[in-house]
Amino acid sequence: MQRESLQPAVLVTAFVLSTALLQGQSNLNVSQLESLLASDKTVQLVDVRTPGEIQQTGKIAGAREINYAASDFTEKIGRLDRKRPVVLYCASGGRSARAAAQLAQMGFAKVYNYTGGMYEWKTLRKPTVPAGEKPKP
């Protein structure tokens, strides 16, 4: 019987997720996300998908659009309040996990990753708003 080796991408993802958890990032499921957004009005919600993805599916109401793949990601994310909680999401949880690890390294106090991402949000028929809608201050 031959042992199958893990693909490099799987190993990298596992490393990023374990590092993120050690650095103060927490994962949220959909019910935890909804509860947090309802109970804490200081939460900074960030959609880290590309503009095209957001245009195609919309986004969660109140989310800022900060593209994780853009060259100015670190600059834009650095404008957020490091003392307030930040929740990140993407399409399925991978990019947002990597972004959350980065924010934790940057000194953000509370960083959360919505693991279900927009795929789960849309599958559950949760409400969305169009791309470009500005979050309330």
DRENMARMI-992476 format. One line per 8 residues: number of its first residue (from 1); for each residue x negated, y negated, z negated of C-alpha. Coordinates in nm, 3 decimals, m for minus. Layout:
REM residues N
NUM> X Y Z | ...
This chain:
REM residues 137
1> 0.000 0.000 0.000 | m0.142 m0.336 0.104 | m0.115 m0.645 m0.118 | 0.025 m0.952 0.052 | m0.163 m1.271 m0.014 | 0.016 m1.593 m0.093 | 0.012 m1.856 0.178 | m0.195 m2.167 0.103
9> 0.115 m2.390 0.108 | 0.277 m2.180 m0.164 | m0.035 m2.202 m0.379 | m0.059 m2.579 m0.333 | 0.310 m2.626 m0.420 | 0.272 m2.409 m0.731 | m0.033 m2.610 m0.838 | 0.143 m2.943 m0.782
17> 0.450 m2.833 m0.976 | 0.252 m2.694 m1.268 | 0.032 m3.005 m1.279 | 0.338 m3.229 m1.270 | 0.499 m3.048 m1.562 | 0.182 m3.085 m1.767 | 0.172 m3.457 m1.689 | 0.516 m3.548 m1.818
25> 0.740 m3.483 m1.521 | 1.070 m3.306 m1.579 | 1.290 m3.132 m1.326 | 1.663 m3.200 m1.309 | 1.945 m2.999 m1.159 | 2.249 m3.173 m1.011 | 2.455 m3.180 m1.332 | 2.159 m3.313 m1.532
33> 2.103 m3.582 m1.268 | 2.465 m3.693 m1.275 | 2.466 m3.699 m1.654 | 2.144 m3.903 m1.669 | 2.267 m4.155 m1.410 | 2.598 m4.194 m1.596 | 2.442 m4.234 m1.940 | 2.131 m4.443 m1.869
41> 2.177 m4.753 m1.656 | 1.802 m4.828 m1.670 | 1.715 m4.529 m1.447 | 1.532 m4.617 m1.127 | 1.653 m4.373 m0.859 | 1.418 m4.331 m0.562 | 1.478 m4.150 m0.233 | 1.133 m4.056 m0.098
49> 1.253 m3.925 0.241 | 1.174 m4.088 0.574 | 1.399 m4.367 0.705 | 1.524 m4.130 0.978 | 1.632 m3.869 0.725 | 1.814 m4.128 0.516 | 1.979 m4.272 0.828 | 2.102 m3.926 0.920
57> 2.251 m3.819 0.587 | 2.288 m4.131 0.375 | 2.156 m4.144 0.020 | 2.272 m4.130 m0.339 | 2.428 m4.460 m0.447 | 2.181 m4.692 m0.614 | 1.870 m4.525 m0.472 | 1.573 m4.725 m0.353
65> 1.420 m4.606 m0.026 | 1.044 m4.552 m0.062 | 0.904 m4.319 0.203 | 0.654 m4.076 0.046 | 0.480 m4.027 0.383 | 0.426 m4.401 0.442 | 0.085 m4.558 0.394 | 0.232 m4.815 0.153
73> 0.398 m4.558 m0.077 | 0.162 m4.619 m0.370 | 0.198 m4.996 m0.335 | 0.578 m4.986 m0.326 | 0.614 m4.731 m0.604 | 0.378 m4.942 m0.814 | 0.637 m5.222 m0.812 | 0.874 m5.013 m1.023
81> 0.895 m5.070 m1.398 | 0.665 m4.809 m1.555 | 0.854 m4.824 m1.886 | 1.192 m4.732 m1.734 | 1.281 m4.376 m1.629 | 1.230 m4.288 m1.261 | 1.421 m4.013 m1.080 | 1.285 m3.905 m0.742
89> 1.450 m3.690 m0.479 | 1.388 m3.583 m0.120 | 1.550 m3.327 0.109 | 1.485 m3.019 m0.104 | 1.256 m3.107 m0.395 | 0.904 m3.056 m0.256 | 0.800 m3.409 m0.165 | 0.972 m3.551 m0.469
97> 0.778 m3.307 m0.693 | 0.450 m3.428 m0.540 | 0.560 m3.791 m0.573 | 0.664 m3.733 m0.935 | 0.320 m3.591 m1.015 | 0.166 m3.900 m0.861 | 0.386 m4.133 m1.070 | 0.298 m3.943 m1.386
105> m0.070 m3.990 m1.304 | m0.004 m4.362 m1.249 | 0.122 m4.394 m1.606 | 0.500 m4.397 m1.563 | 0.657 m4.308 m1.897 | 0.947 m4.087 m1.783 | 0.947 m3.922 m1.441 | 1.213 m3.681 m1.319
113> 1.239 m3.474 m1.002 | 1.585 m3.380 m0.873 | 1.500 m3.032 m0.748 | 1.809 m2.975 m0.534 | 1.747 m3.279 m0.317 | 1.981 m3.415 m0.054 | 2.046 m3.064 0.086 | 2.212 m2.959 m0.239
121> 2.380 m3.299 m0.288 | 2.545 m3.278 0.055 | 2.630 m2.907 0.018 | 2.817 m2.990 m0.303 | 2.994 m3.273 m0.119 | 2.867 m3.539 m0.358 | 2.921 m3.901 m0.248 | 2.660 m4.084 m0.043
129> 2.610 m4.439 0.079 | 2.454 m4.553 0.408 | 2.082 m4.612 0.453 | 1.980 m4.967 0.374 | 2.226 m5.024 0.089 | 2.038 m5.220 m0.176 | 2.030 m5.087 m0.533 | 2.180 m5.300 m0.803
137> 1.917 m5.472 m1.018
